[in-house]
Amino acid sequence: MAQRIKAEDISLVRERTRIDEIISEHVTLKSAGSGSLKGLCPFHDERSPSFHVTPSKGFYYCFGCGEGGDVLDFLINYEHLSFAEAVEKLGDKLGMTLRYEGGGPAAGVDHGLKRRVLAVNASAAAFFTQQLRANTGEQARRFLTERGFGEETWQDFSLGYAPRNAVVRHLREAGFSHKDIVESGVAGQGDRGLYDRFRNRLIWPIHDLSGDVVGFGARRLDDDGPKYLNTPETIAYKKSQVLYGLYEAKKAIAAEQQAVVVEGYTDVMACQLAGVTNAVATCGTAFGAGHVQVLRRILLDDARGEVVFTFDGDEAGRKAARKAYSEDQAFAAKTSVAIAEDGMDPCDLRLKFGDEAVRELLAARRPLFEFVLRAEISEVDLRTAEGRSAGVRAVAPVVAGLKDPTLQPEYARVVSGWLGVDPELVMAAVQRVKSADRSGQNRRRAVPEPPDPGMVSPQDSQLQRLALKVLLQEPERVQDWLDSLTADAFTVPQAAAIFAAMEQVGLGRSVAPDWVRRVADACQNSDLRGQVHALVTEPIPVAEVDDRYCVGVIARLLDRAAEHGLESLRAMLNGPQGADPAQAAAVLGDLVQVEEYRRSLREHWAGVEA
C-alpha cells in the first residue's frame, strides 16, 4: 500500500514555507503594491510582468497564461515534481521529519536515509568532478576530447572521473557512515570491507527532476568490467523512473512540447551541443512505463506534443522501437523515430559530419508506428500467400492502435501496397482487432467547457469580481457582513460558482490560514481554481486597503442585488399581480422596505467605485 504524507504535515509545510522565497529562486520579484509581488512569468515568454505572488496568502497567479496555485503547485508545475516529491522537498528545506500513513512506518520510504544517500552522492559527484581535472583524469579527458567534447561541456554536464580505490576514502574522510556509503551504491560491501564500485571510469552524474544527484553512469576506460556500469537500485535511484539529462532539458521540453529520447549519455551531450536542447536518455534500461510517467509530467498530456526516439537500424533497434511503441498509447503526444541511414548514433554522427547532421537526423523523423509497421513486415516472406496473410495479421493491431482513427483507412491502403494485398483485407483485420479491444479509444481527458458568462453588465461583473477579491484577500475586515451575503448577490456564473465553493467550505471560517486553498479545492474545475488563484493575487485597486473600503465593496454588492430585486418587484406591480389591490399593496410594501434597506447600505458604500 502506497505511503501517504500525513495531512497535518502537508499543512505545516504550506504554513511554514514562504512562497516568495521559493519562487524568488527562479523569478525576480518586485513590489506590486498592496502586499503583492510581480515578475516575469516562468511558464511563458513575456516582456512585461504579469506574474503575481501574494506572500500573505501563499498564492501565485499569472494573468498572461493562467498558471496559478500555492507553493506546492509551483514546484509541481515548474520543477515537474509529483505532489509527494514537492512536499518532501519543502520538508527538507524546513528541516522537518515528515510522517507517513497508509501502511505503517515499516512499509514506507526512510526519508532520513534518502537524504543521507543524496548527501553521499553530492559529495561523490564533487569528488569525481575534481578528479577529472587532476593528473589522474588524463585518460578520461582524452576520451572526451577525441569525441568532440571540450572542457566547457565537462562543466555543463558536471562530468567526472573515478580513479581506483579513492572515493570510499574520500567519503569516510567527509564523515559519512559505512551504512550510508553502501546504501548510496557508490561502494559495495566485499569480504575485506568497502570497495569502490566505479574504478578508472568516466562518470556522468544522474539528476532527478529537482536537481539532486540520485546516481551515476560510468564508462570504462580500460578492459576491466562491463563497458557501462550504473549505480544499482537504491532508495534514491530507480532506473526505470529516471532519464539522464531531463533536469537540464525539462525547460526546453516544456517550451517546445517535444522530447528527444536517445540511447546514451554521449548522445545527450552531442544533441545539446548541436542545439537540440530537449534530449534525454534512459539509464541502462529500455524505455518503459516509468519513463512515460516522467515525460507526461512535462508534456502535460498535450496532443500537440511529440516524443522522438532515436534507435540503431539493426535488430536491436527494431526491438527497442517495438518496446517504445508498446508504451505509445500512454501518451497523448505523438511519437516519432529518427534513424540515420548508416545506423550512426547522434554522438558519432556529430563527430563525423558536424552539428547540422544531428539536426537533419531529427528533422527527417517519421511516425513511430510507420517504422514499427515496416519492422513487422520485414519479418515475413511476402513472396508467399501465407506470408502475406501473416503480414496482414502482424500489422492489423498497429493500424488499429493509431490515435487518430481517420488515418486507419489511409494506412490500411498504404500497408496493402507494401504487402501486395487488397486494402479491404487489411481494413477487415483492423476492424476485427478494434472489435476485440476498444480500450485504447477515448483516451484524451475531457476538457471542461468554460461557464457561459450570461447576460451580465460589465459593471456587475467588475463589482462581483472586486467583492470576491475582498472576501479572499481581506475576509477579516468584512466578518460582520458575511451573514448578509447570499448566492443571489452573484449573477456572473463564474463568480456564483466561486461563492458556492466559499459557502461549501464555510464563509465563517474565512480567516483560517488554509481557507483559500480549501476554496480552490472545492471548485468544480481547473478554470474556477485558476480564477481563485487570480483573485487572491491580483492587487485590490486602491492605494490603501482599509475596513471602510472593504465594507463599502460588500455593501455596494448587496445594494446592487437589492436593486435587481426592485426591478423584479416593479415588474410584478406592472403585471397581472398589480391588478389585484391586495397584492399590489403587498408589493408596494416590499418596495418601500427594499428602498429603506438600500439607503442604509449607501451609508457604507458611498465613494466606493462600482
C-alpha positions in Angstrom: 0.0 0.0 0.0 1.4 3.4 -1.0 2.6 5.6 1.7 0.9 9.0 2.1 2.2 12.0 3.9 0.0 12.9 6.9 -2.3 15.8 6.1 -1.2 17.7 9.2 2.4 17.7 8.0 1.4 18.8 4.5 -0.5 21.7 6.1 2.6 22.6 8.2 4.8 22.6 5.2 2.4 25.0 3.4 2.2 27.2 6.5 5.9 27.4 7.3 7.1 27.9 3.7 7.4 31.4 2.3 6.2 31.2 -1.2 8.0 34.3 -2.2 11.3 32.8 -1.1 10.8 29.6 -3.1 9.6 31.5 -6.2 12.4 34.0 -5.9 14.9 31.2 -6.5 13.6 31.2 -10.1 11.9 34.5 -10.7 13.0 38.1 -9.9 10.1 39.6 -7.9 9.4 43.3 -7.3 6.8 45.0 -5.2 3.4 45.5 -7.0 1.7 47.3 -4.1 -0.8 46.1 -1.5 1.5 43.4 -0.3 1.7 41.8 -3.8 4.9 41.0 -5.8 5.2 40.6 -9.5 7.8 39.4 -12.1 8.2 37.8 -15.5 6.2 34.6 -15.7 8.4 31.4 -15.7 5.7 29.5 -17.5 5.6 31.5 -20.7 7.6 34.2 -22.6 6.5 37.8 -21.9 8.1 41.2 -22.0 6.1 42.9 -19.2 5.5 41.2 -15.9 2.0 39.6 -15.4 3.1 37.0 -12.8 1.9 38.0 -9.3 2.7 36.5 -5.9 0.8 37.2 -2.7 3.0 36.1 0.2 0.4 36.8 2.9 -2.0 34.3 1.3 0.6 31.9 -0.1 -0.5 32.0 -3.8 0.8 32.9 -7.2 -1.0 33.6 -10.5 -0.1 34.7 -14.0 -2.6 37.0 -15.7 -1.0 36.2 -19.0 -1.1 32.4 -19.2 -3.4 31.5 -16.3 -0.9 29.4 -14.3 -1.6 29.7 -10.6 -1.7 27.9 -7.2 0.2 27.6 -3.9 3.8 26.9 -3.3 3.4 23.1 -3.9 1.6 23.8 -7.2 4.6 26.0 -8.2 7.1 23.2 -7.6 4.8 20.7 -9.3 4.4 22.9 -12.4 7.8 24.4 -12.6 10.1 21.6 -11.5 7.6 18.9 -12.7 7.7 17.1 -9.3 4.9 14.8 -8.1 2.8 16.2 -5.2 4.7 14.0 -2.7 8.1 15.0 -4.1 7.2 18.7 -3.8 6.1 18.2 -0.1 9.3 16.3 0.6 11.5 18.9 -1.0 10.0 21.7 1.1 10.0 19.5 4.2 13.8 19.0 3.7 14.3 22.7 3.3 12.4 23.3 6.6 14.3 20.5 8.4 11.0 18.7 9.0 10.7 15.0 9.6 7.6 14.1 7.6 5.2 11.4 8.9 3.6 8.9 6.7 0.4 6.8 6.8 -1.2 4.1 4.7 0.8 1.0 5.5 2.7 1.7 8.7 6.2 3.1 9.2 7.9 -0.1 8.1 6.2 0.0 4.7 7.4 3.5 3.8 10.5 5.1 2.5 13.1 6.0 5.1 13.3 9.7 4.1 16.1 10.3 6.6 18.1 7.6 4.8 17.2 9.1 1.4 18.5 12.5 2.5 21.8 10.9 3.7 22.2 9.0 0.4 21.7 12.1 -1.6 24.3 13.8 0.5 26.7 11.0 -0.2 26.0 11.2 -3.9 26.6 15.0 -3.9 29.9 14.6 -2.2 31.0 11.8 -4.5 29.9 13.9 -7.6 32.1 16.8 -6.4 35.0 14.4 -5.8 34.6 12.9 -9.3 34.5 16.3 -10.9 37.7 17.4 -9.1 39.4 14.2 -10.2 38.6 14.7 -13.9 40.8 17.9 -13.8 43.5 16.3 -11.8 46.5 14.4 -13.2 44.7 11.1 -12.7 41.9 12.1 -15.1 44.1 12.5 -18.2 42.8 9.3 -19.9 39.2 10.4 -19.3 39.9 13.9 -20.6 41.4 12.4 -23.7 38.4 10.2 -24.2 36.1 13.2 -24.1 38.3 15.4 -26.3 38.5 12.7 -29.0 34.7 12.6 -29.2 34.4 16.4 -29.6 33.6 17.3 -26.0 35.6 20.2 -24.7 36.2 21.4 -21.2 33.1 23.7 -21.2 31.0 20.6 -21.9 32.5 18.8 -19.0 31.5 21.6 -16.7 28.0 21.9 -18.2 27.3 18.2 -17.5 29.3 18.0 -14.3 31.3 15.1 -15.7 33.8 13.4 -13.5 36.4 10.7 -13.3 36.6 7.8 -10.8 40.2 6.7 -10.0 40.8 3.4 -8.5 40.2 3.0 -4.7 39.7 6.7 -3.9 36.0 7.6 -3.4 35.4 5.4 -0.4 38.4 7.1 1.4 37.1 10.5 0.4 33.6 9.8 1.7 34.9 8.4 5.0 37.1 11.4 5.5 34.0 13.6 4.8 32.3 11.9 7.8 29.8 9.6 6.0 28.9 6.3 7.7 29.7 2.9 6.4 26.0 2.1 6.0 25.1 5.3 4.1 28.0 4.8 1.7 26.9 1.3 0.9 23.2 2.4 0.6 24.2 5.0 -1.9 25.5 2.4 -4.3 28.8 4.3 -4.8 30.6 1.5 -3.0 30.0 -2.2 -2.5 30.5 -4.5 0.5 33.1 -7.2 0.0 34.8 -9.7 2.2 37.5 -7.3 3.0 35.2 -4.3 3.6 34.1 -1.5 1.3 35.3 -1.2 -2.3 34.8 1.5 -4.9 32.1 0.4 -7.4 33.5 2.8 -10.1 37.2 2.4 -10.8 39.0 4.1 -13.7 35.8 5.2 -15.3 34.4 8.3 -16.8 31.4 9.5 -14.6 28.1 11.1 -15.5 26.0 12.2 -12.5 22.3 11.4 -12.9 19.9 14.0 -11.5 16.3 13.7 -10.7 13.8 16.5 -11.7 14.6 18.5 -8.6 18.3 18.5 -9.4 19.5 16.1 -6.8 22.2 13.6 -7.8 20.5 10.2 -7.4 23.0 8.0 -9.1 25.9 7.7 -11.6 26.6 6.3 -15.0 30.1 5.2 -15.7 32.1 4.1 -18.8 35.2 2.0 -18.5 38.5 3.4 -19.8 40.2 0.1 -19.9 39.2 -3.6 -20.4 38.2 -4.1 -16.7 34.5 -4.9 -16.3 31.4 -4.1 -18.4 31.6 -1.2 -20.8 28.9 0.8 -19.0 28.1 0.5 -15.3 25.4 2.3 -13.4 24.5 2.8 -9.8 22.4 -0.1 -8.6 18.8 0.4 -7.5 18.8 2.4 -4.3 16.4 4.3 -2.1 17.1 7.4 -4.3 17.7 5.8 -7.7 15.1 3.8 -9.7 16.5 3.4 -13.3 13.0 2.8 -14.7 11.9 6.2 -13.5 14.9 8.3 -14.3 16.0 9.9 -17.6 19.5 11.2 -18.0 19.6 14.9 -18.9 16.0 15.5 -18.0 16.8 18.0 -15.3 18.8 20.1 -17.8 16.3 19.6 -20.7 12.9 19.9 -18.9 12.5 23.6 -19.7 13.2 23.1 -23.3 10.9 20.1 -23.4 8.1 22.1 -21.8 8.6 25.1 -24.1 8.9 23.1 -27.3 6.4 20.4 -26.3 8.9 17.9 -27.7 11.3 15.4 -26.1 14.1 13.6 -27.9 14.9 10.2 -26.4 18.4 8.9 -27.3 20.3 5.8 -26.2 23.4 7.1 -24.5 24.9 9.7 -22.3 27.3 11.0 -25.0 24.3 11.2 -27.4 22.6 13.6 -25.0 25.7 15.7 -24.9 26.1 15.7 -28.7 22.4 16.7 -29.1 22.8 19.6 -26.6 25.9 20.9 -28.4 24.1 20.6 -31.8 21.3 22.8 -30.5 18.9 20.0 -29.7 18.4 21.0 -26.0 15.5 18.7 -25.4 17.4 15.4 -25.5 17.3 12.7 -22.7 18.4 9.1 -22.4 17.4 6.1 -20.4 19.9 4.8 -17.9 20.9 1.3 -18.8 17.3 0.0 -19.4 14.7 0.1 -22.2 12.2 2.9 -22.4 9.2 1.9 -20.3 6.1 2.9 -18.4 8.0 4.7 -15.7 9.7 6.9 -18.2 6.4 7.6 -19.8 5.0 8.9 -16.5 8.0 11.2 -16.0 7.7 12.7 -19.5 4.0 13.1 -19.2 4.5 15.4 -16.3 6.4 17.8 -18.6 4.5 17.3 -21.8 1.2 17.7 -19.8 -0.6 15.1 -22.0 -0.9 17.7 -24.8 -1.9 16.1 -28.1 0.3 18.7 -29.8 3.4 17.3 -28.0 5.8 14.9 -29.5 8.3 12.2 -28.3 11.1 11.5 -30.8 13.1 8.3 -30.4 16.5 7.6 -32.0 17.4 3.9 -32.5 20.0 1.9 -34.3 18.7 0.5 -37.6 19.6 -3.1 -36.6 17.5 -5.8 -35.0 18.3 -4.4 -31.5 16.9 -1.0 -32.8 13.8 -2.7 -34.1 13.2 -4.4 -30.8 13.7 -1.1 -28.9 11.2 0.6 -31.3 8.6 -2.1 -30.6 9.2 -1.7 -26.8 8.8 2.1 -27.1 5.7 1.7 -29.3 4.1 -0.6 -26.6 4.0 2.5 -24.4 2.7 4.8 -27.2 -0.9 4.7 -26.1 0.0 6.1 -22.7 1.0 9.4 -24.4 -1.4 11.9 -25.7 1.6 13.2 -27.6 2.5 11.7 -30.9 5.6 9.5 -31.2 8.2 9.6 -34.0 11.5 7.9 -34.7 14.7 9.2 -36.3 17.3 6.7 -37.6 20.4 7.6 -39.5 20.8 5.7 -42.8 24.2 4.3 -41.8 22.9 3.5 -38.2 25.2 6.0 -36.6 24.1 7.4 -33.2 23.9 11.2 -32.6 27.4 11.3 -31.0 29.2 9.6 -33.9 27.1 11.5 -36.4 28.1 14.8 -34.9 31.8 13.8 -34.7 31.9 12.7 -38.3 29.6 15.2 -40.0 29.0 18.1 -37.6 26.1 19.7 -35.6 23.9 20.1 -38.7 23.9 16.4 -39.3 22.3 15.8 -35.9 19.6 18.4 -36.6 19.0 16.9 -40.0 18.6 13.5 -38.5 15.8 14.7 -36.2 14.2 16.8 -39.0 13.9 13.6 -41.0 12.0 11.7 -38.3 8.9 9.7 -39.3 6.0 8.4 -37.3 7.0 5.6 -34.9 4.0 3.5 -35.9 5.2 3.6 -39.6 8.6 2.3 -38.6 7.0 -0.4 -36.5 4.8 -1.4 -39.4 7.8 -1.8 -41.7 9.6 -3.7 -39.0 6.7 -6.2 -38.7 6.6 -6.7 -42.4 10.3 -7.2 -42.7 10.0 -10.5 -40.8 7.6 -12.2 -43.1 8.1 -13.7 -46.6 5.9 -11.7 -48.8 6.5 -14.0 -51.8 4.0 -16.5 -50.5 0.3 -16.2 -49.8 0.9 -17.5 -46.3 3.5 -14.8 -45.7 1.2 -12.0 -46.9 -1.6 -13.3 -44.7 0.8 -13.3 -41.7 1.8 -9.8 -42.7 -1.8 -8.7 -42.5 -2.2 -10.2 -39.1 1.0 -8.6 -37.9 0.2 -5.0 -39.0 -3.5 -5.0 -38.1 -3.0 -4.3 -34.3 -0.6 -1.5 -35.2 -3.0 0.2 -37.6 -5.9 -0.3 -35.2 -3.9 1.4 -32.4 -3.4 4.6 -34.3 -4.5 7.5 -32.1 -6.3 9.2 -35.0 -8.8 6.7 -36.3 -9.3 8.8 -39.5 -5.8 7.7 -40.5 -6.6 4.0 -40.2 -8.2 3.5 -43.7 -5.3 5.5 -45.3 -2.6 3.4 -43.7 -4.5 0.3 -44.4 -4.2 1.2 -48.1 -0.5 2.1 -47.7 0.2 -1.2 -46.0 -1.8 -3.2 -48.5 0.6 -1.8 -51.2 3.6 -3.0 -49.2 2.0 -6.4 -48.7 0.5 -6.8 -52.2 -3.0 -7.5 -50.9 -6.4 -5.9 -51.3 -6.9 -2.9 -48.9 -10.2 -4.3 -47.8 -8.4 -7.4 -46.3 -6.2 -5.1 -44.2 -9.1 -3.0 -43.1 -11.2 -6.1 -42.2 -8.4 -7.3 -40.0 -8.1 -3.9 -38.4 -11.9 -3.9 -37.6 -11.6 -7.3 -36.0 -8.9 -6.1 -33.7 -10.9 -2.9 -32.8 -13.9 -5.0 -32.1 -12.0 -7.3 -29.8 -10.3 -4.5 -27.8 -11.5 -0.9 -27.7 -9.6 0.1 -24.5 -7.4 2.5 -26.4 -10.2 4.7 -27.5 -11.5 7.8 -25.8 -8.1 8.3 -24.1 -8.0 12.0 -24.1 -9.2 13.6 -20.9 -12.3 15.8 -21.2 -11.7 19.5 -21.0 -14.4 21.3 -19.1 -16.3 23.8 -21.0 -16.0 27.4 -19.7 -19.1 28.6 -18.0 -21.5 30.7 -20.0 -21.0 34.3 -18.9 -24.7 35.0 -19.5 -26.2 38.5 -19.9 -24.4 40.5 -17.2 -23.5 44.1 -17.3 -19.7 44.9 -17.2 -20.4 46.9 -14.0 -21.9 43.9 -12.3 -19.1 41.7 -13.4 -16.5 44.2 -12.2 -18.2 44.6 -8.8 -18.7 40.9 -8.2 -15.0 40.3 -9.0 -14.0 43.0 -6.6 -16.2 41.6 -3.9 -14.7 38.1 -4.3 -11.2 39.7 -4.1 -12.2 41.3 -0.8 -13.6 38.0 0.5 -10.5 36.1 -0.4 -7.8 38.7 0.5 -9.3 40.6 3.4 -12.0 38.4 5.0 -11.3 39.6 8.5 -12.4 43.1 7.5 -15.9 42.0 6.5 -16.7 39.3 9.0 -19.8 41.1 10.3 -21.3 41.2 6.8 -20.9 37.5 5.9 -24.3 36.6 7.2 -25.9 39.1 4.8 -24.3 37.6 1.7 -26.3 35.1 -0.3 -25.8 33.4 -3.7 -28.3 35.9 -5.2 -25.7 38.6 -5.0 -23.6 36.9 -7.7 -25.2 36.9 -11.1 -22.0 36.2 -13.1 -21.8 32.3 -13.4 -18.1 32.1 -12.5 -18.5 34.4 -9.6 -21.6 32.4 -8.4 -19.6 29.1 -8.7 -16.7 30.5 -6.7 -19.0 31.9 -4.0 -20.7 28.5 -3.8 -17.3 27.0 -3.2 -16.8 29.5 -0.4 -20.1 28.6 1.2 -19.3 24.9 0.9 -16.0 25.4 2.8 -17.7 27.8 5.2 -17.7 31.6 5.0 -17.4 31.8 8.7 -14.0 30.0 8.5 -12.6 32.6 6.1 -9.9 33.8 8.5 -8.4 30.3 8.7 -4.8 30.1 7.2 -5.7 27.4 4.6 -9.2 28.7 3.8 -8.3 30.0 0.3 -6.7 26.7 -0.6 -9.9 24.8 0.6 -12.0 27.1 -1.6 -9.8 26.4 -4.6 -10.0 22.7 -3.9 -13.8 22.9 -3.7 -14.1 24.5 -7.1 -15.6 22.2 -9.8 -12.9 22.6 -12.5 -9.5 23.9 -13.2 -10.9 27.1 -14.8 -12.6 28.1 -11.5 -9.5 27.1 -9.4 -7.4 29.4 -11.7 -9.9 32.2 -11.1 -9.5 31.8 -7.3 -5.7 32.0 -7.7 -6.1 35.1 -9.8 -8.5 36.8 -7.3 -6.2 36.2 -4.3 -3.1 37.5 -6.1 -4.4 40.5 -8.1 -4.0 43.7 -6.0 -7.1 45.4 -4.8 -7.2 48.7 -6.9 -6.7 51.3 -4.1 -3.7 52.9 -2.6 -4.7 51.7 0.9 -6.9 48.8 1.7 -8.8 49.5 5.0 -12.0 48.4 6.7 -14.1 51.2 5.3 -13.2 50.3 1.7 -13.8 46.6 2.1 -17.1 47.0 3.9 -18.1 49.5 1.2 -17.5 46.9 -1.6 -19.7 44.3 0.1 -22.4 47.0 0.8 -22.3 48.0 -2.8 -22.7 44.4 -3.9 -25.7 43.9 -1.6 -27.2 47.2 -2.8 -26.9 46.0 -6.4 -28.6 42.7 -5.5 -31.4 44.7 -3.9 -31.6 46.8 -7.0 -32.2 43.7 -9.0 -34.9 42.8 -6.5 -36.6 46.1 -7.0 -36.7 45.5 -10.7 -38.5 42.3 -10.1 -41.0 43.9 -7.8 -41.7 46.7 -10.3 -42.3 44.1 -13.0 -44.8 42.4 -10.7 -46.5 45.7 -10.0 -46.9 46.3 -13.7 -48.0 42.7 -14.3 -51.2 40.8 -13.5 -50.5 41.0 -9.8 -50.8 44.8 -10.0 -54.5 44.5 -10.9 -55.3 43.0 -7.5 -55.4 45.8 -4.9 -54.3 43.5 -2.1 -51.4 42.0 -4.0 -50.4 45.5 -5.3 -50.3 46.8 -1.7 -48.1 43.9 -0.6 -45.7 44.6 -3.5 -45.6 48.3 -2.6 -44.8 47.4 1.0 -41.9 45.3 -0.2 -40.7 48.1 -2.4 -40.6 50.5 0.5 -38.6 48.0 2.6 -36.1 47.4 -0.1 -35.6 51.1 -0.7 -35.0 51.6 3.1 -32.5 48.8 3.0 -30.7 50.3 0.1 -30.5 53.7 1.8 -28.9 52.0 4.9 -26.4 50.3 2.6 -25.5 53.6 0.8 -24.1 55.0 4.0 -21.4 52.3 3.8 -20.6 52.2 0.0 -20.7 56.0 -0.8 -17.5 56.8 -2.6 -16.7 53.2 -3.5 -16.3 52.7 -7.2 -18.6 50.0 -8.7 
